Amino acid sequence: MKPDALILKAFREPHSIIAFRLPEWSLLIRQARRGNVLASLHALLDEQGLLDAVPVQAREHLEWSWVAAVRHTEAVRWEVRFIREALADLDVPLILLKGAAYVLADLPAARGRVFSDIDILVPKNRLNAVEAALMMHGWASMHQDEYDQRYYRKWMHELPPMQHIKRLTSIDVHHAIVPETAPVHPDAGKLLAAAVSVDDDKEVFVLSPVDMVLHSAVHLFHDGEFDNAL
């Protein structure tokens, strides 16, 4: 088996790991960690009842990655509560994107997923109000350079990234899913209109299932984060 095919085989054919020897496990663990899917591999093997088939040396890496991923999920849910509070007085739906959306919607893609910030989508004409509300609750722009500020606000599909001054958590406020300079522009209004609630209070929303898949593809191939392709 080619080395670069090992991790793909583990995800496509989980039961194949039963035949893996320690050298293969060593390579698989390194590939999964580099691809940011080590905890996701743990989740998959656990679902398939295969964790007992993992050598103890490799299982320790998987279990520690899972502990960190569970803690990360708890932190995301906690942070979303703060964002809800910050935007509570605005007539703006809180629509989560990408990783945070998978977590709050309790989707299979969330299991083991670790990400660096929380992304939200708001109407473009409410950007100023949303930014002001977040600033009042402790978030500040991470890009103070005049050029960066102009670049984001004039050309991009989001505000400059913001970070909370105490918790150091990051949030990206989007008004679309691609920059305005992109050749193709999905209608953000349609994305907003089709969003679905994930809680009984209808205070937290995510994109519709179809739009989630399309956004995932757009983010992967347009934004250039191919180091997280897997």
Buried (B, 14 or more C-beta within 10 A) or exposed (E): EEEEEBBEBBBEEBEBBEEBEEEBBBBBBBBBBEBBBBBBBBBBBBEEEBBEBBEEEBBEBBBEBBEBBEEBBEEBEEBBEBBBEBBEEBEBBBBBBBBBBBBBBEBEBBBBBBBEBBBBBBBBEBBEBBBEBBBEBBBEBBBEEEEBBEBBEEEBBBBBBBBBEEEEBBBBBBBBBBBEEBEEEBEBEEBBEEBBBBEEEEBBBBBBEEBBEBBBEBBEEBEEEEEEEB
